[in-house]
Structure formats: structure tokens, C-alpha cells
Amino acid sequence: MIRRIASLLAVTCLVVACAPGVGSPEQLAGAASTRSSNPPTVAEFGGFVPTQADASPVLRPRPAGSPDLVIIAFSGHCGLVCHTRNTWSYLDSASEETGGVAVLDGIRRAYEKLGLAVEVFSASSFVTAHYSAISNELEPGYLQAQAFLDGVKRELILGRSDPTRVVLVGHSHGTVWASLLAMNNLDVTFDTFVSLDAICWQWWARHRGFVSQAYLDSPWPIPYPLDSGDPCGSLTVPGQSQRMNINDVFGANVVFGLEARTNFRLFSFDPNVLADDVPNLRINGTGINIWGIEATEDHSNLGRYYNQSIAWVTSMISALGVPEHGAYPMSAFVLPPPPDEFGYQSGLYRPPVSDD
């Protein structure tokens, strides 16, 4: 245990030493001044979808050959001791040594079996495009994912009678980026958010310098809540005694939340010591339309190849189908039987009853 703690402290020191300069709190707050919409609040999330406009605009069908659904995915960090600039988009990669089938291949095929044409955008855990010495490729980051989503909104969602659906996938630190994308695009309804072992620890230490470089004195508004600093422990959720990490909260514009969480193994020589130990909730403190499992894979393997936990995700996608964006909550939905060796963490979370 002492050795494990010492290793984690050493990693923390390496991260701090390698991080670029950080903007002051005032500079970060100023970078949010051009945001087109106000940050979300619990009051705005009283329902499960953003309020729809009363007017009925004239709608047009999507162009022929356009995708019925897009998946935007964020991979996690490249390892405990690798340089953050070397992060890469591994969720869409697979080889014979990793089972031959990528995580995103399995999720994409699940939606294709529902009769949908699917397009995938796979991003790395980084604020913008960068060269990775691991993949030896130019890797897209958060800003490129936002630009891709902007294009989807502009061309395939707004004013369309059959708008393209959007799904989010994140692994480890990638779940923070995916959560930022959801919370800063409240005009988009995300069919599903697949959260694979959401980790927030060390995210701000690794990324705050690069976030400052990308957003300070730039035309892009810094995403909420990064204008206030660390997104870990940033959200106040009813019924919770402590603030929650952004990637432990599914936004109101996410219809279905699916999460796989690994367990922290105290007495183990496995370097995969990270684990998501907090079940996700809604911003209003409920667990409606959220389902999860405790994975048998370790933290890294959960996102490295198609596995039992991803098989559970695909079975849930098949069972849930595609939601009607105006139908909330799906109270009549019946859960399918869980796969062997798994149990559901599901149902409605009821905040403690006040004595008042």
C-alpha cells in the first residue's frame, strides 16, 4: 500500500513538472465571456430535456446518404507516466493482440443492427489537435469534436424533420471531455452516453496548462465549468453531501446513461489502480434512465478492446433501441436480463428525505 501511494505521489510530481503555464482564475473566467449560452443550473434541469420552442418551424429532410446517428468518442490518457501530448484515440483501434475488435466497432455495430447508418468521430484526451508519439498520427481533440458536432447541428439536426441522432462514448479521462461536450451543447439531445470507468483524478493537473493555451486570447469560449477551474468536484447535486465530479453526472440532455465501473483492488500488483467508485446521477439527484455494471476487466482493458462489459453495453443498446426525444421518463421500460456474472446498478435514486 505504501509503495502504491508513493508511486501515485511520484506520478503527481511528474505531471506538475511537465505541465505548461496556467492562466490565472481571472483569465479563465474572462475566457468564458464570449460563451453563447449561460452555464446550466439545477433549475434549468428540472425536466430531462431542454425546453422545446413553441413555434413549429418548417422542417426539411436530411440530405440523402447522411448518417442517421453519429458517435463522438473520447479516449482516456495514454498511461500513468506518459506525456499528455501523446494521448491518442485508441477506442477505435484494435489488433490481434487486443482481440481484433475495437470498442467503437462493437458499439457502432449495435446501432447498425437497429437499421441505422452510423458515422464515428474518435478523439483523444486533449484540448485540441496534436501529434502523438504513440500513434504516430495527428490526433483530434476536444475542439475538433466540438467543430464536428457544430457541423452535425448545422447540417443534419437544426431544421430537419429527421435529425441525426448523437451518442457520446468516453473512457477514463475521456469521460470528462465527453461530459464537457454534453453540458456545453444543451441544444443537442444525446441518445446515449456510454461512460467507461470515469476518472477525474489528475485531469485538471494534466490539462489545465493546455486548456489555458488553447482558450486564453482565442476566439473560442472556454467550456463550462473550466472557467472556474477544476471540473472535478464542481457540481452541486441534490441529496449529495459533497460536490460531484462532472463525469459522474449525466446531463439533462442525455436520454440514456450506461456506465461500466471497475473496482479498486487494494492488494494487487496490477498497475491499473484507477477505478470509478461513484455511480452516476442526474444533475437533479435522480438515477432515472441510468444503468450500470461492475466490470470484470481492469481499467485499461475496459477501453482497449471489445469485452464482456462492452457486450453488455451493446445488449443494452439493442434492448433500449432509439428513444423518442420527447418521451420522458421511460417509466414503463422493462430491463432485459443481465448478462452472466453481472448485476445492474439501476433504477431511481431517491435522495434522503429531509426532516424539515
C-alpha positions in Angstrom: 0.0 0.0 0.0 2.9 2.4 0.9 4.5 1.5 -2.4 1.3 2.3 -4.3 0.8 5.6 -2.6 4.5 6.6 -3.2 4.0 5.7 -6.9 1.0 7.9 -7.2 2.8 10.8 -5.5 5.7 10.4 -7.9 3.3 10.4 -10.8 1.7 13.6 -9.5 5.1 15.3 -9.2 5.9 14.3 -12.8 2.6 15.7 -14.0 3.2 19.0 -12.3 6.7 19.3 -13.6 5.6 18.7 -17.2 2.6 20.9 -17.2 2.7 24.2 -19.2 1.9 27.6 -17.8 -1.6 28.1 -16.3 -3.8 31.1 -16.7 -5.0 32.9 -13.6 -8.6 32.4 -12.3 -9.4 35.9 -13.6 -8.1 35.0 -17.1 -10.0 31.7 -17.2 -13.2 33.5 -16.2 -12.6 36.1 -18.9 -12.3 33.4 -21.5 -15.9 32.5 -20.8 -17.2 35.9 -21.7 -18.0 35.0 -25.3 -19.9 31.9 -24.4 -23.1 31.9 -26.4 -25.2 30.3 -23.6 -25.3 30.6 -19.9 -23.9 27.8 -17.8 -26.5 25.1 -16.9 -28.2 25.2 -13.5 -30.3 22.7 -11.5 -33.4 24.8 -12.1 -32.9 24.5 -15.8 -32.6 20.8 -15.4 -35.9 20.3 -13.7 -37.0 18.1 -16.6 -34.9 15.7 -18.5 -34.7 17.6 -21.8 -34.2 21.3 -22.7 -37.5 23.2 -23.1 -38.7 23.0 -26.7 -39.7 26.1 -28.6 -43.5 26.5 -29.0 -43.3 27.6 -32.6 -43.4 24.9 -35.3 -40.8 25.7 -37.9 -40.8 24.4 -41.4 -38.7 21.2 -41.4 -36.7 19.7 -44.2 -35.5 16.1 -44.6 -31.8 15.3 -44.2 -29.6 15.0 -47.4 -29.6 11.6 -48.9 -26.7 9.4 -47.6 -26.2 11.4 -44.4 -25.8 9.4 -41.2 -28.8 8.5 -39.0 -26.6 8.6 -36.0 -23.1 9.9 -35.1 -20.9 8.6 -32.3 -18.5 11.1 -30.7 -15.9 9.3 -28.6 -13.1 10.4 -26.3 -10.3 8.0 -25.3 -8.5 8.4 -22.0 -5.0 9.3 -21.0 -2.1 7.3 -22.5 -0.9 5.9 -19.2 0.1 7.0 -15.7 3.5 8.3 -16.7 3.3 9.2 -20.4 3.3 12.8 -21.5 -0.2 14.2 -22.0 0.7 15.4 -25.5 1.0 11.7 -26.5 -2.6 10.8 -25.8 -4.3 9.1 -28.7 -7.7 7.9 -29.8 -7.4 4.2 -29.0 -11.1 3.4 -28.7 -11.4 2.9 -32.5 -8.2 0.8 -32.7 -7.8 -2.9 -32.4 -5.3 -5.6 -33.2 -5.0 -9.3 -32.9 -3.3 -8.9 -29.5 -6.3 -6.9 -28.3 -9.0 -9.2 -29.5 -9.3 -7.9 -33.1 -12.4 -5.8 -32.4 -12.3 -2.2 -31.2 -14.7 -0.8 -28.6 -16.2 1.6 -31.0 -16.7 -1.1 -33.6 -18.9 -3.1 -31.2 -21.0 0.0 -30.3 -21.3 1.1 -33.9 -22.5 -2.4 -35.0 -25.1 -2.4 -32.2 -26.7 0.7 -33.7 -26.3 -0.6 -37.3 -28.3 -3.7 -36.2 -31.1 -1.3 -35.4 -31.1 -0.3 -39.0 -29.2 3.0 -38.6 -26.4 4.4 -40.8 -23.6 5.4 -38.4 -20.7 7.7 -38.5 -17.9 7.7 -35.8 -15.7 10.6 -34.7 -12.9 9.4 -32.4 -11.0 12.0 -30.4 -8.1 11.8 -28.0 -8.0 13.1 -24.4 -6.6 16.5 -25.3 -7.9 20.0 -25.8 -7.0 20.3 -29.5 -5.3 18.5 -32.4 -1.8 17.3 -31.7 0.8 14.8 -32.8 1.1 11.7 -30.7 4.4 9.9 -30.5 2.4 6.7 -29.6 0.1 6.5 -32.6 2.5 8.5 -34.8 -0.5 10.4 -36.1 -2.2 13.8 -35.8 -4.9 13.2 -33.2 -8.1 15.3 -33.0 -9.0 16.7 -29.6 -11.9 18.4 -27.9 -12.0 21.5 -30.1 -12.2 19.2 -33.2 -15.0 17.2 -31.6 -16.9 20.4 -30.9 -16.3 21.6 -34.5 -17.6 18.2 -35.8 -20.7 18.5 -33.6 -21.3 22.1 -34.8 -21.3 20.8 -38.3 -23.7 18.0 -37.4 -26.0 20.5 -35.7 -25.8 22.9 -38.6 -26.3 20.5 -41.5 -28.1 17.5 -40.0 -30.1 18.5 -36.9 -31.4 22.1 -37.0 -34.4 22.4 -39.2 -34.5 18.8 -40.1 -37.6 16.6 -39.9 -35.4 13.5 -39.3 -32.5 15.0 -37.3 -29.3 12.9 -37.0 -29.0 11.3 -33.5 -25.9 11.8 -31.4 -24.2 9.3 -29.0 -21.3 10.0 -26.6 -18.7 7.5 -25.5 -15.8 8.1 -23.1 -13.2 6.1 -21.3 -11.3 7.2 -18.2 -10.3 10.9 -18.6 -12.2 10.9 -21.9 -15.4 10.9 -19.9 -14.6 14.4 -18.7 -14.2 15.7 -22.2 -17.5 13.9 -23.2 -19.3 15.5 -20.2 -18.0 18.9 -21.2 -19.3 18.4 -24.7 -22.8 17.4 -23.4 -23.0 20.3 -20.9 -21.9 22.9 -23.3 -24.3 21.8 -26.1 -27.7 21.9 -24.4 -29.4 22.4 -27.7 -28.5 18.8 -28.6 -30.3 15.7 -27.2 -27.8 12.9 -26.8 -29.5 9.5 -27.2 -26.9 7.7 -25.0 -23.8 8.5 -23.0 -21.6 5.4 -22.6 -19.3 6.0 -19.6 -16.4 3.5 -19.2 -14.7 3.8 -15.8 -15.0 7.6 -15.4 -11.8 9.0 -13.8 -11.5 12.7 -12.8 -8.4 12.4 -10.6 -5.4 14.3 -12.1 -7.4 15.5 -15.1 -7.0 19.2 -14.2 -3.4 18.8 -13.3 -2.6 17.3 -16.6 -4.7 19.5 -18.8 -5.1 23.0 -17.2 -2.0 24.4 -18.9 -3.0 23.2 -22.3 -6.6 24.4 -21.7 -5.1 27.9 -20.9 -3.0 27.8 -24.0 -6.0 26.9 -26.2 -8.6 29.3 -24.8 -6.9 32.4 -23.4 -6.9 35.2 -26.1 -8.6 32.9 -28.5 -12.0 33.1 -30.4 -13.3 30.1 -28.6 -15.2 30.4 -25.3 -13.9 28.2 -22.6 -16.3 25.4 -21.8 -18.3 25.5 -18.5 -17.2 24.9 -15.8 -13.5 25.2 -16.8 -13.8 29.0 -16.4 -13.9 28.3 -12.7 -11.0 25.8 -12.8 -11.0 22.1 -11.9 -14.2 20.3 -13.2 -13.7 17.6 -10.5 -15.9 18.3 -7.5 -17.6 21.1 -9.4 -21.3 20.2 -9.4 -23.8 20.6 -6.6 -26.3 17.7 -6.8 -29.4 17.5 -4.5 -29.1 14.8 -1.9 -25.3 14.6 -2.1 -23.2 15.9 0.8 -20.2 16.7 -1.4 -19.9 18.3 -4.9 -19.7 15.7 -7.6 -17.2 15.3 -10.5 -18.5 16.5 -13.8 -18.1 13.0 -15.3 -20.2 11.4 -12.5 -23.2 13.4 -13.6 -25.3 12.8 -16.8 -26.7 16.0 -18.2 -30.4 16.6 -18.7 -29.9 16.4 -22.4 -28.7 12.8 -22.2 -31.5 10.3 -22.6 -29.9 7.0 -21.6 -26.8 6.7 -19.4 -24.8 3.5 -19.5 -21.8 3.0 -17.3 -19.3 0.3 -16.6 -17.2 0.7 -13.5 -14.2 -1.3 -12.3 -13.2 -1.9 -8.7 -10.2 -0.5 -6.8 -8.1 -3.5 -6.0 -6.2 -2.7 -2.8 -4.0 -5.7 -2.6 -2.8 -6.1 -6.2 0.5 -5.7 -8.1 -1.5 -4.7 -11.2 -0.6 -1.1 -12.2 -4.3 -0.5 -13.1 -5.1 1.0 -9.7 -7.6 3.5 -11.0 -11.3 2.8 -10.7 -14.6 4.7 -10.9 -16.1 4.3 -7.4 -19.1 6.7 -7.8 -22.3 5.6 -9.6 -23.5 8.4 -12.0 -26.6 10.5 -11.2 -28.6 13.2 -12.9 -28.0 16.8 -12.1 -31.2 16.8 -10.1 -30.1 13.9 -7.9 -32.1 11.1 -9.5 -30.9 8.0 -11.4 -33.7 7.8 -14.0 -32.7 6.1 -17.2 -29.2 5.3 -15.9 -27.9 1.7 -15.8 -24.5 0.3 -14.9 -22.4 -2.7 -14.2 -19.3 -3.5 -12.2 -16.8 -4.7 -14.9 -14.6 -7.7 -14.5 -12.0 -6.1 -16.8 -9.3 -3.8 -15.3 -9.3 -0.1 -16.0 -7.1 -0.2 -19.2 -8.6 -3.3 -20.8 -12.1 -1.9 -20.4 -11.3 0.6 -23.2 -8.8 -1.4 -25.1 -10.9 -4.0 -27.0 -14.4 -5.5 -27.3 -15.0 -7.3 -24.0 -17.8 -8.6 -21.7 -18.6 -5.1 -20.5 -18.9 -3.7 -24.0 -21.0 -6.7 -24.8 -23.3 -5.6 -22.0 -23.4 -2.1 -23.4 -24.3 -3.4 -26.9 -27.0 -5.6 -25.4 -28.5 -2.6 -23.6 -28.4 -0.5 -26.8 -30.3 -3.3 -28.6 -32.8 -3.5 -25.8 -33.3 0.2 -25.4 -33.5 1.0 -29.1 -33.6 4.6 -30.2 -35.6 6.9 -27.9 -38.3 9.3 -28.8 -36.7 12.6 -27.8 -40.0 14.0 -26.4 -40.9 10.9 -24.2 -39.6 11.3 -20.6 -39.2 9.4 -18.5 -39.5 5.9 -19.9 -41.2 4.6 -16.7 -42.7 1.6 -18.5 -39.3 0.3 -19.7 -38.5 -3.2 -18.6 -34.9 -4.2 -18.1 -33.6 -7.2 -20.1 -31.9 -10.0 -18.1 -28.4 -9.1 -17.1 -25.5 -11.0 -18.8 -23.9 -13.7 -16.8 -21.7 -12.6 -13.9 -23.0 -9.1 -13.9 -25.5 -7.2 -11.8 -27.4 -4.0 -12.5 -26.8 -0.7 -10.7 -30.0 0.7 -11.9 -33.3 2.3 -11.1 -34.3 5.5 -9.4 -32.0 7.1 -6.9 -34.1 8.6 -4.1 -32.4 11.5 -2.2 -32.6 11.3 1.6 -35.9 12.7 3.0 -35.4 15.9 4.8 -36.6 16.2 8.5 -38.0 19.6 7.7 
